[in-house]
Amino acid sequence: MRPLLACLLTAPLLGLMAPEARAQDQIGYYHATLGPQDMVNSSGQRLADFCAIVQQDRANYHRFHRRDPEDGGDPFFATPEARAQIPYSCRVMPGFDYIPQHVLSGRPRFILVRIIGVGNRITALEIQEGAG
């Protein structure tokens, strides 16, 4: 009887959690070349973290207007507060694990960033090789 009671008590909670998990969708995407200008911070110091380079790319795009020809726009990272979330939501997709090592060694890389979220709230940035 105890397992049945536990199921009856937890089932409503799972039902409340499931819609949010199902509601996560791709809410945007952009292409970018992570080039030499993205590999250093605004003070000119070399960045040693891949997600910090992705963040710097968006700062270069939106704030400093230093764009690589292949850099695409996005409606999400125009503010410093939004860009500050990039290191916490950035993840390299399976099969593309070589990208961070490539970029951290100083070689440019063309990437696709899929923006995953619920409504306009970003929950993840999924990074993979860009086409082209």
N, CA, C and O atoms as a GROMACS GRO file, in nm:
protein
  528
    1MET      N    1   0.081  -0.120   0.000
    1MET     CA    2   0.000   0.000   0.000
    1MET      C    3   0.086   0.126   0.000
    1MET      O    4   0.047   0.227  -0.058
    2ARG      N    5   0.202   0.122   0.064
    2ARG     CA    6   0.289   0.240   0.069
    2ARG      C    7   0.334   0.284  -0.070
    2ARG      O    8   0.330   0.404  -0.098
    3PRO      N    9   0.379   0.193  -0.160
    3PRO     CA   10   0.419   0.238  -0.293
    3PRO      C   11   0.305   0.306  -0.366
    3PRO      O   12   0.326   0.403  -0.439
    4LEU      N   13   0.184   0.255  -0.349
    4LEU     CA   14   0.068   0.316  -0.414
    4LEU      C   15   0.045   0.457  -0.361
    4LEU      O   16   0.016   0.549  -0.437
    5LEU      N   17   0.057   0.474  -0.230
    5LEU     CA   18   0.040   0.606  -0.169
    5LEU      C   19   0.147   0.703  -0.219
    5LEU      O   20   0.117   0.819  -0.249
    6ALA      N   21   0.270   0.658  -0.229
    6ALA     CA   22   0.378   0.743  -0.279
    6ALA      C   23   0.350   0.785  -0.423
    6ALA      O   24   0.374   0.901  -0.459
    7CYS      N   25   0.302   0.693  -0.506
    7CYS     CA   26   0.269   0.726  -0.645
    7CYS      C   27   0.156   0.829  -0.651
    7CYS      O   28   0.161   0.922  -0.731
    8LEU      N   29   0.056   0.810  -0.568
    8LEU     CA   30  -0.057   0.903  -0.568
    8LEU      C   31  -0.015   1.043  -0.523
    8LEU      O   32  -0.070   1.142  -0.572
    9LEU      N   33   0.080   1.051  -0.432
    9LEU     CA   34   0.124   1.181  -0.383
    9LEU      C   35   0.218   1.252  -0.480
    9LEU      O   36   0.216   1.375  -0.489
   10THR      N   37   0.301   1.176  -0.551
   10THR     CA   38   0.399   1.240  -0.640
   10THR      C   39   0.346   1.262  -0.780
   10THR      O   40   0.398   1.348  -0.852
   11ALA      N   41   0.246   1.191  -0.822
   11ALA     CA   42   0.192   1.207  -0.958
   11ALA      C   43   0.148   1.350  -0.988
   11ALA      O   44   0.180   1.401  -1.096
   12PRO      N   45   0.076   1.416  -0.898
   12PRO     CA   46   0.037   1.556  -0.928
   12PRO      C   47   0.158   1.648  -0.942
   12PRO      O   48   0.156   1.739  -1.025
   13LEU      N   49   0.262   1.627  -0.863
   13LEU     CA   50   0.382   1.709  -0.874
   13LEU      C   51   0.449   1.689  -1.009
   13LEU      O   52   0.493   1.786  -1.071
   14LEU      N   53   0.458   1.566  -1.055
   14LEU     CA   54   0.518   1.539  -1.186
   14LEU      C   55   0.436   1.604  -1.297
   14LEU      O   56   0.491   1.653  -1.395
   15GLY      N   57   0.306   1.603  -1.280
   15GLY     CA   58   0.219   1.667  -1.379
   15GLY      C   59   0.242   1.816  -1.387
   15GLY      O   60   0.230   1.875  -1.494
   16LEU      N   61   0.274   1.878  -1.274
   16LEU     CA   62   0.302   2.021  -1.274
   16LEU      C   63   0.436   2.053  -1.339
   16LEU      O   64   0.451   2.158  -1.401
   17MET      N   65   0.533   1.963  -1.325
   17MET     CA   66   0.666   1.986  -1.380
   17MET      C   67   0.672   1.955  -1.529
   17MET      O   68   0.750   2.018  -1.601
   18ALA      N   69   0.596   1.863  -1.576
   18ALA     CA   70   0.606   1.818  -1.714
   18ALA      C   71   0.577   1.926  -1.817
   18ALA      O   72   0.650   1.932  -1.916
   19PRO      N   73   0.477   2.013  -1.801
   19PRO     CA   74   0.452   2.112  -1.905
   19PRO      C   75   0.570   2.205  -1.930
   19PRO      O   76   0.598   2.239  -2.045
   20GLU      N   77   0.640   2.248  -1.824
   20GLU     CA   78   0.754   2.336  -1.845
   20GLU      C   79   0.864   2.263  -1.921
   20GLU      O   80   0.924   2.320  -2.012
   21ALA      N   81   0.889   2.139  -1.886
   21ALA     CA   82   0.993   2.063  -1.956
   21ALA      C   83   0.956   2.047  -2.104
   21ALA      O   84   1.043   2.058  -2.190
   22ARG      N   85   0.831   2.022  -2.132
   22ARG     CA   86   0.787   2.006  -2.270
   22ARG      C   87   0.785   2.139  -2.344
   22ARG      O   88   0.796   2.141  -2.467
   23ALA      N   89   0.771   2.250  -2.272
   23ALA     CA   90   0.757   2.379  -2.336
   23ALA      C   91   0.891   2.437  -2.382
   23ALA      O   92   0.894   2.539  -2.451
   24GLN      N   93   1.002   2.374  -2.345
   24GLN     CA   94   1.132   2.423  -2.389
   24GLN      C   95   1.149   2.396  -2.538
   24GLN      O   96   1.143   2.281  -2.582
   25ASP      N   97   1.170   2.501  -2.611
   25ASP     CA   98   1.183   2.492  -2.756
   25ASP      C   99   1.297   2.580  -2.802
   25ASP      O  100   1.352   2.659  -2.726
   26GLN      N  101   1.332   2.564  -2.927
   26GLN     CA  102   1.426   2.657  -2.987
   26GLN      C  103   1.353   2.788  -3.007
   26GLN      O  104   1.253   2.794  -3.078
   27ILE      N  105   1.402   2.894  -2.945
   27ILE     CA  106   1.338   3.025  -2.957
   27ILE      C  107   1.418   3.119  -3.046
   27ILE      O  108   1.376   3.232  -3.071
   28GLY      N  109   1.530   3.073  -3.093
   28GLY     CA  110   1.613   3.152  -3.183
   28GLY      C  111   1.742   3.080  -3.215
   28GLY      O  112   1.772   2.975  -3.158
   29TYR      N  113   1.818   3.138  -3.306
   29TYR     CA  114   1.950   3.086  -3.338
   29TYR      C  115   2.029   3.195  -3.409
   29TYR      O  116   1.973   3.293  -3.459
   30TYR      N  117   2.158   3.176  -3.412
   30TYR     CA  118   2.244   3.263  -3.492
   30TYR      C  119   2.370   3.188  -3.529
   30TYR      O  120   2.408   3.090  -3.464
   31HIS      N  121   2.435   3.234  -3.634
   31HIS     CA  122   2.565   3.183  -3.675
   31HIS      C  123   2.670   3.286  -3.636
   31HIS      O  124   2.641   3.406  -3.632
   32ALA      N  125   2.789   3.240  -3.608
   32ALA     CA  126   2.898   3.332  -3.575
   32ALA      C  127   3.031   3.268  -3.605
   32ALA      O  128   3.047   3.146  -3.595
   33THR      N  129   3.125   3.350  -3.641
   33THR     CA  130   3.264   3.306  -3.647
   33THR      C  131   3.330   3.352  -3.518
   33THR      O  132   3.331   3.472  -3.487
   34LEU      N  133   3.385   3.257  -3.444
   34LEU     CA  134   3.462   3.293  -3.326
   34LEU      C  135   3.604   3.316  -3.375
   34LEU      O  136   3.681   3.223  -3.397
   35GLY      N  137   3.637   3.444  -3.393
   35GLY     CA  138   3.765   3.483  -3.449
   35GLY      C  139   3.857   3.544  -3.345
   35GLY      O  140   3.824   3.551  -3.227
   36PRO      N  141   3.974   3.591  -3.390
   36PRO     CA  142   4.073   3.647  -3.298
   36PRO      C  143   4.020   3.759  -3.209
   36PRO      O  144   4.057   3.766  -3.092
   37GLN      N  145   3.934   3.845  -3.260
   37GLN     CA  146   3.882   3.955  -3.178
   37GLN      C  147   3.790   3.906  -3.067
   37GLN      O  148   3.771   3.976  -2.968
   38ASP      N  149   3.732   3.787  -3.084
   38ASP     CA  150   3.644   3.730  -2.982
   38ASP      C  151   3.722   3.655  -2.874
   38ASP      O  152   3.667   3.622  -2.769
   39MET      N  153   3.849   3.627  -2.900
   39MET     CA  154   3.930   3.545  -2.810
   39MET      C  155   4.000   3.627  -2.703
   39MET      O  156   4.073   3.572  -2.620
   40VAL      N  157   3.977   3.758  -2.704
   40VAL     CA  158   4.032   3.846  -2.600
   40VAL      C  159   3.918   3.929  -2.542
   40VAL      O  160   3.822   3.961  -2.611
   41ASN      N  161   3.931   3.962  -2.414
   41ASN     CA  162   3.827   4.043  -2.352
   41ASN      C  163   3.842   4.190  -2.390
   41ASN      O  164   3.930   4.225  -2.467
   42SER      N  165   3.757   4.272  -2.336
   42SER     CA  166   3.756   4.414  -2.371
   42SER      C  167   3.883   4.487  -2.328
   42SER      O  168   3.914   4.595  -2.379
   43SER      N  169   3.959   4.427  -2.235
   43SER     CA  170   4.087   4.484  -2.193
   43SER      C  171   4.204   4.428  -2.273
   43SER      O  172   4.319   4.465  -2.249
   44GLY      N  173   4.176   4.340  -2.366
   44GLY     CA  174   4.281   4.282  -2.450
   44GLY      C  175   4.346   4.158  -2.394
   44GLY      O  176   4.443   4.109  -2.451
   45GLN      N  177   4.294   4.104  -2.282
   45GLN     CA  178   4.350   3.983  -2.224
   45GLN      C  179   4.289   3.860  -2.287
   45GLN      O  180   4.168   3.854  -2.311
   46ARG      N  181   4.374   3.761  -2.314
   46ARG     CA  182   4.330   3.636  -2.377
   46ARG      C  183   4.230   3.564  -2.288
   46ARG      O  184   4.251   3.551  -2.167
   47LEU      N  185   4.121   3.516  -2.347
   47LEU     CA  186   4.019   3.441  -2.274
   47LEU      C  187   4.055   3.292  -2.276
   47LEU      O  188   4.097   3.239  -2.379
   48ALA      N  189   4.040   3.227  -2.162
   48ALA     CA  190   4.077   3.086  -2.149
   48ALA      C  191   3.956   2.995  -2.133
   48ALA      O  192   3.970   2.876  -2.105
   49ASP      N  193   3.837   3.050  -2.152
   49ASP     CA  194   3.714   2.972  -2.137
   49ASP      C  195   3.631   2.986  -2.265
   49ASP      O  196   3.605   3.097  -2.311
   50PHE      N  197   3.591   2.872  -2.320
   50PHE     CA  198   3.518   2.873  -2.447
   50PHE      C  199   3.389   2.955  -2.438
   50PHE      O  200   3.360   3.034  -2.527
   51CYS      N  201   3.311   2.936  -2.332
   51CYS     CA  202   3.184   3.008  -2.320
   51CYS      C  203   3.206   3.158  -2.302
   51CYS      O  204   3.122   3.238  -2.343
   52ALA      N  205   3.318   3.197  -2.242
   52ALA     CA  206   3.353   3.340  -2.233
   52ALA      C  207   3.381   3.396  -2.372
   52ALA      O  208   3.353   3.513  -2.398
   53ILE      N  209   3.436   3.315  -2.461
   53ILE     CA  210   3.460   3.359  -2.599
   53ILE      C  211   3.327   3.378  -2.672
   53ILE      O  212   3.311   3.473  -2.747
   54VAL      N  213   3.233   3.287  -2.649
   54VAL     CA  214   3.099   3.302  -2.708
   54VAL      C  215   3.036   3.431  -2.656
   54VAL      O  216   2.973   3.505  -2.731
   55GLN      N  217   3.051   3.456  -2.527
   55GLN     CA  218   2.998   3.579  -2.466
   55GLN      C  219   3.064   3.703  -2.527
   55GLN      O  220   2.996   3.801  -2.557
   56GLN      N  221   3.196   3.699  -2.544
   56GLN     CA  222   3.267   3.813  -2.602
   56GLN      C  223   3.224   3.836  -2.747
   56GLN      O  224   3.216   3.951  -2.791
   57ASP      N  225   3.198   3.729  -2.820
   57ASP     CA  226   3.148   3.743  -2.957
   57ASP      C  227   3.019   3.825  -2.960
   57ASP      O  228   3.002   3.912  -3.045
   58ARG      N  229   2.928   3.799  -2.866
   58ARG     CA  230   2.803   3.873  -2.863
   58ARG      C  231   2.826   4.018  -2.817
   58ARG      O  232   2.757   4.108  -2.864
   59ALA      N  233   2.920   4.040  -2.726
   59ALA     CA  234   2.954   4.178  -2.687
   59ALA      C  235   3.014   4.252  -2.806
   59ALA      O  236   2.981   4.368  -2.830
   60ASN      N  237   3.101   4.185  -2.878
   60ASN     CA  238   3.160   4.248  -2.997
   60ASN      C  239   3.052   4.280  -3.100
   60ASN      O  240   3.056   4.384  -3.165
   61TYR      N  241   2.957   4.192  -3.114
   61TYR     CA  242   2.850   4.211  -3.212
   61TYR      C  243   2.759   4.328  -3.172
   61TYR      O  244   2.736   4.420  -3.251
   62HIS      N  245   2.709   4.324  -3.050
   62HIS     CA  246   2.607   4.421  -3.007
   62HIS      C  247   2.665   4.553  -2.955
   62HIS      O  248   2.618   4.660  -2.993
   63ARG      N  249   2.767   4.546  -2.870
   63ARG     CA  250   2.816   4.667  -2.804
   63ARG      C  251   2.924   4.740  -2.884
   63ARG      O  252   2.920   4.862  -2.899
   64PHE      N  253   3.020   4.662  -2.935
   64PHE     CA  254   3.137   4.724  -2.998
   64PHE      C  255   3.127   4.728  -3.151
   64PHE      O  256   3.209   4.792  -3.217
   65HIS      N  257   3.028   4.661  -3.208
   65HIS     CA  258   3.008   4.656  -3.353
   65HIS      C  259   3.133   4.607  -3.426
   65HIS      O  260   3.164   4.652  -3.537
   66ARG      N  261   3.206   4.514  -3.362
   66ARG     CA  262   3.320   4.448  -3.425
   66ARG      C  263   3.270   4.310  -3.467
   66ARG      O  264   3.264   4.216  -3.388
   67ARG      N  265   3.235   4.300  -3.593
   67ARG     CA  266   3.168   4.179  -3.641
   67ARG      C  267   3.251   4.112  -3.750
   67ARG      O  268   3.309   4.177  -3.836
   68ASP      N  269   3.254   3.979  -3.742
   68ASP     CA  270   3.309   3.902  -3.853
   68ASP      C  271   3.204   3.901  -3.962
   68ASP      O  272   3.084   3.911  -3.933
   69PRO      N  273   3.246   3.888  -4.088
   69PRO     CA  274   3.147   3.890  -4.198
   69PRO      C  275   3.036   3.786  -4.183
   69PRO      O  276   2.923   3.809  -4.228
   70GLU      N  277   3.067   3.673  -4.121
   70GLU     CA  278   2.968   3.565  -4.109
   70GLU      C  279   2.882   3.577  -3.983
   70GLU      O  280   2.790   3.498  -3.965
   71ASP      N  281   2.910   3.674  -3.896
   71ASP     CA  282   2.834   3.686  -3.772
   71ASP      C  283   2.689   3.725  -3.800
   71ASP      O  284   2.662   3.821  -3.872
   72GLY      N  285   2.598   3.648  -3.743
   72GLY     CA  286   2.456   3.678  -3.756
   72GLY      C  287   2.406   3.750  -3.632
   72GLY      O  288   2.464   3.740  -3.524
   73GLY      N  289   2.298   3.820  -3.649
   73GLY     CA  290   2.236   3.890  -3.538
   73GLY      C  291   2.148   3.800  -3.455
   73GLY      O  292   2.116   3.687  -3.493
   74ASP      N  293   2.110   3.851  -3.340
   74ASP     CA  294   2.016   3.782  -3.252
   74ASP      C  295   1.940   3.890  -3.174
   74ASP      O  296   1.993   3.998  -3.151
   75PRO      N  297   1.817   3.861  -3.134
   75PRO     CA  298   1.739   3.960  -3.058
   75PRO      C  299   1.753   3.944  -2.906
   75PRO      O  300   1.679   4.007  -2.831
   76PHE      N  301   1.846   3.859  -2.861
   76PHE     CA  302   1.850   3.822  -2.720
   76PHE      C  303   1.964   3.885  -2.640
   76PHE      O  304   1.947   3.909  -2.520
   77PHE      N  305   2.078   3.913  -2.702
   77PHE     CA  306   2.198   3.947  -2.625
   77PHE      C  307   2.245   4.091  -2.644
   77PHE      O  308   2.365   4.119  -2.641
   78ALA      N  309   2.152   4.182  -2.662
   78ALA     CA  310   2.186   4.322  -2.682
   78ALA      C  311   2.227   4.392  -2.552
   78ALA      O  312   2.296   4.494  -2.556
   79THR      N  313   2.188   4.339  -2.437
   79THR     CA  314   2.220   4.405  -2.310
   79THR      C  315   2.331   4.330  -2.236
   79THR      O  316   2.347   4.209  -2.253
   80PRO      N  317   2.407   4.401  -2.154
   80PRO     CA  318   2.509   4.334  -2.073
   80PRO      C  319   2.451   4.227  -1.980
   80PRO      O  320   2.513   4.124  -1.957
   81GLU      N  321   2.332   4.252  -1.928
   81GLU     CA  322   2.268   4.156  -1.838
   81GLU      C  323   2.237   4.025  -1.911
   81GLU      O  324   2.257   3.916  -1.857
   82ALA      N  325   2.188   4.034  -2.034
   82ALA     CA  326   2.158   3.914  -2.111
   82ALA      C  327   2.287   3.839  -2.146
   82ALA      O  328   2.292   3.717  -2.137
   83ARG      N  329   2.391   3.913  -2.184
   83ARG     CA  330   2.519   3.848  -2.219
   83ARG      C  331   2.582   3.782  -2.096
   83ARG      O  332   2.654   3.683  -2.109
   84ALA      N  333   2.556   3.837  -1.979
   84ALA     CA  334   2.612   3.779  -1.856
   84ALA      C  335   2.560   3.638  -1.830
   84ALA      O  336   2.623   3.563  -1.755
   85GLN      N  337   2.448   3.602  -1.889
   85GLN     CA  338   2.391   3.468  -1.870
   85GLN      C  339   2.456   3.363  -1.961
   85GLN      O  340   2.439   3.243  -1.938
   86ILE      N  341   2.528   3.406  -2.062
   86ILE     CA  342   2.583   3.311  -2.160
   86ILE      C  343   2.672   3.205  -2.096
   86ILE      O  344   2.654   3.087  -2.127
   87PRO      N  345   2.766   3.238  -2.008
   87PRO     CA  346   2.850   3.132  -1.951
   87PRO      C  347   2.774   3.026  -1.874
   87PRO      O  348   2.821   2.912  -1.862
   88TYR      N  349   2.657   3.060  -1.822
   88TYR     CA  350   2.579   2.965  -1.742
   88TYR      C  351   2.489   2.877  -1.827
   88TYR      O  352   2.444   2.771  -1.782
   89SER      N  353   2.462   2.919  -1.949
   89SER     CA  354   2.369   2.843  -2.033
   89SER      C  355   2.436   2.780  -2.154
   89SER      O  356   2.372   2.705  -2.228
   90CYS      N  357   2.562   2.807  -2.175
   90CYS     CA  358   2.638   2.761  -2.291
   90CYS      C  359   2.673   2.612  -2.276
   90CYS      O  360   2.726   2.571  -2.172
   91ARG      N  361   2.645   2.534  -2.380
   91ARG     CA  362   2.689   2.394  -2.379
   91ARG      C  363   2.717   2.349  -2.522
   91ARG      O  364   2.645   2.383  -2.615
   92VAL      N  365   2.822   2.273  -2.536
   92VAL     CA  366   2.862   2.220  -2.666
   92VAL      C  367   2.789   2.088  -2.684
   92VAL      O  368   2.789   2.003  -2.596
   93MET      N  369   2.727   2.072  -2.798
   93MET     CA  370   2.648   1.952  -2.825
   93MET      C  371   2.738   1.831  -2.847
   93MET      O  372   2.851   1.844  -2.895
   94PRO      N  373   2.688   1.712  -2.812
   94PRO     CA  374   2.766   1.590  -2.833
   94PRO      C  375   2.808   1.578  -2.980
   94PRO      O  376   2.732   1.610  -3.072
   95GLY      N  377   2.929   1.531  -2.999
   95GLY     CA  378   2.983   1.517  -3.134
   95GLY      C  379   3.059   1.639  -3.181
   95GLY      O  380   3.127   1.634  -3.284
   96PHE      N  381   3.048   1.749  -3.108
   96PHE     CA  382   3.116   1.873  -3.145
   96PHE      C  383   3.216   1.915  -3.036
   96PHE      O  384   3.250   2.032  -3.023
   97ASP      N  385   3.262   1.818  -2.958
   97ASP     CA  386   3.352   1.846  -2.847
   97ASP      C  387   3.486   1.903  -2.891
   97ASP      O  388   3.559   1.959  -2.810
   98TYR      N  389   3.520   1.890  -3.017
   98TYR     CA  390   3.646   1.941  -3.070
   98TYR      C  391   3.644   2.094  -3.085
   98TYR      O  392   3.750   2.156  -3.091
   99ILE      N  393   3.527   2.154  -3.090
   99ILE     CA  394   3.517   2.298  -3.117
   99ILE      C  395   3.587   2.381  -3.009
   99ILE      O  396   3.667   2.468  -3.045
  100PRO      N  397   3.562   2.359  -2.879
  100PRO     CA  398   3.630   2.442  -2.780
  100PRO      C  399   3.783   2.434  -2.788
  100PRO      O  400   3.851   2.536  -2.779
  101GLN      N  401   3.838   2.312  -2.806
  101GLN     CA  402   3.984   2.300  -2.814
  101GLN      C  403   4.037   2.374  -2.936
  101GLN      O  404   4.143   2.438  -2.930
  102HIS      N  405   3.964   2.366  -3.045
  102HIS     CA  406   4.003   2.435  -3.168
  102HIS      C  407   4.009   2.586  -3.144
  102HIS      O  408   4.107   2.651  -3.179
  103VAL      N  409   3.903   2.640  -3.085
  103VAL     CA  410   3.895   2.784  -3.061
  103VAL      C  411   3.997   2.827  -2.956
  103VAL      O  412   4.064   2.930  -2.973
  104LEU      N  413   4.010   2.751  -2.849
  104LEU     CA  414   4.104   2.788  -2.743
  104LEU      C  415   4.249   2.783  -2.788
  104LEU      O  416   4.336   2.844  -2.727
  105SER      N  417   4.276   2.709  -2.897
  105SER     CA  418   4.411   2.707  -2.952
  105SER      C  419   4.437   2.828  -3.043
  105SER      O  420   4.546   2.845  -3.096
  106GLY      N  421   4.333   2.913  -3.060
  106GLY     CA  422   4.350   3.037  -3.136
  106GLY      C  423   4.304   3.030  -3.280
  106GLY      O  424   4.325   3.125  -3.356
  107ARG      N  425   4.243   2.919  -3.318
  107ARG     CA  426   4.197   2.905  -3.456
  107ARG      C  427   4.049   2.942  -3.467
  107ARG      O  428   3.968   2.893  -3.388
  108PRO      N  429   4.012   3.028  -3.561
  108PRO     CA  430   3.871   3.068  -3.578
  108PRO      C  431   3.783   2.946  -3.610
  108PRO      O  432   3.829   2.847  -3.667
  109ARG      N  433   3.658   2.956  -3.572
  109ARG     CA  434   3.562   2.849  -3.599
  109ARG      C  435   3.425   2.911  -3.626
  109ARG      O  436   3.384   3.005  -3.558
  110PHE      N  437   3.356   2.857  -3.725
  110PHE     CA  438   3.220   2.899  -3.759
  110PHE      C  439   3.124   2.808  -3.684
  110PHE      O  440   3.130   2.686  -3.698
  111ILE      N  441   3.036   2.868  -3.604
  111ILE     CA  442   2.945   2.790  -3.520
  111ILE      C  443   2.799   2.828  -3.544
  111ILE      O  444   2.768   2.935  -3.596
  112LEU      N  445   2.713   2.737  -3.504
  112LEU     CA  446   2.569   2.761  -3.497
  112LEU      C  447   2.532   2.756  -3.350
  112LEU      O  448   2.566   2.661  -3.280
  113VAL      N  449   2.462   2.858  -3.304
  113VAL     CA  450   2.415   2.863  -3.165
  113VAL      C  451   2.263   2.857  -3.167
  113VAL      O  452   2.196   2.948  -3.217
  114ARG      N  453   2.209   2.749  -3.114
  114ARG     CA  454   2.064   2.735  -3.100
  114ARG      C  455   2.025   2.785  -2.962
  114ARG      O  456   2.083   2.741  -2.862
  115ILE      N  457   1.930   2.875  -2.955
  115ILE     CA  458   1.886   2.934  -2.828
  115ILE      C  459   1.759   2.859  -2.785
  115ILE      O  460   1.657   2.862  -2.854
  116ILE      N  461   1.769   2.793  -2.672
  116ILE     CA  462   1.660   2.711  -2.619
  116ILE      C  463   1.598   2.785  -2.500
  116ILE      O  464   1.670   2.843  -2.419
  117GLY      N  465   1.466   2.782  -2.492
  117GLY     CA  466   1.403   2.850  -2.380
  117GLY      C  467   1.257   2.821  -2.365
  117GLY      O  468   1.198   2.741  -2.438
  118VAL      N  469   1.200   2.887  -2.267
  118VAL     CA  470   1.058   2.881  -2.238
  118VAL      C  471   1.008   3.024  -2.251
  118VAL      O  472   1.048   3.112  -2.175
  119GLY      N  473   0.920   3.048  -2.347
  119GLY     CA  474   0.879   3.185  -2.375
  119GLY      C  475   1.000   3.262  -2.424
  119GLY      O  476   1.064   3.223  -2.521
  120ASN      N  477   1.031   3.373  -2.357
  120ASN     CA  478   1.152   3.448  -2.390
  120ASN      C  479   1.265   3.424  -2.290
  120ASN      O  480   1.367   3.491  -2.294
  121ARG      N  481   1.246   3.329  -2.200
  121ARG     CA  482   1.349   3.297  -2.098
  121ARG      C  483   1.443   3.192  -2.153
  121ARG      O  484   1.401   3.081  -2.185
  122ILE      N  485   1.570   3.227  -2.164
  122ILE     CA  486   1.670   3.136  -2.219
  122ILE      C  487   1.711   3.036  -2.113
  122ILE      O  488   1.743   3.073  -2.000
  123THR      N  489   1.709   2.908  -2.151
  123THR     CA  490   1.753   2.802  -2.060
  123THR      C  491   1.883   2.737  -2.106
  123THR      O  492   1.953   2.678  -2.024
  124ALA      N  493   1.915   2.747  -2.234
  124ALA     CA  494   2.038   2.685  -2.285
  124ALA      C  495   2.079   2.745  -2.417
  124ALA      O  496   1.995   2.789  -2.496
  125LEU      N  497   2.208   2.747  -2.441
  125LEU     CA  498   2.264   2.776  -2.572
  125LEU      C  499   2.332   2.649  -2.618
  125LEU      O  500   2.429   2.605  -2.556
  126GLU      N  501   2.284   2.591  -2.725
  126GLU     CA  502   2.340   2.466  -2.777
  126GLU      C  503   2.430   2.500  -2.894
  126GLU      O  504   2.385   2.554  -2.995
  127ILE      N  505   2.558   2.468  -2.880
  127ILE     CA  506   2.657   2.508  -2.979
  127ILE      C  507   2.703   2.386  -3.057
  127ILE      O  508   2.734   2.281  -3.002
  128GLN      N  509   2.706   2.406  -3.189
  128GLN     CA  510   2.755   2.301  -3.279
  128GLN      C  511   2.824   2.368  -3.397
  128GLN      O  512   2.825   2.490  -3.409
  129GLU      N  513   2.882   2.286  -3.484
  129GLU     CA  514   2.949   2.336  -3.602
  129GLU      C  515   2.848   2.408  -3.692
  129GLU      O  516   2.737   2.360  -3.712
  130GLY      N  517   2.889   2.521  -3.743
  130GLY     CA  518   2.803   2.593  -3.840
  130GLY      C  519   2.820   2.530  -3.977
  130GLY      O  520   2.925   2.473  -4.007
  131ALA      N  521   2.721   2.541  -4.058
  131ALA     CA  522   2.729   2.488  -4.194
  131ALA      C  523   2.797   2.592  -4.283
  131ALA      O  524   2.784   2.712  -4.262
  132GLY      N  525   2.868   2.544  -4.381
  132GLY     CA  526   2.923   2.638  -4.478
  132GLY      C  527   3.068   2.642  -4.490
  132GLY      O  528   3.120   2.719  -4.570
   0.00000   0.00000   0.00000
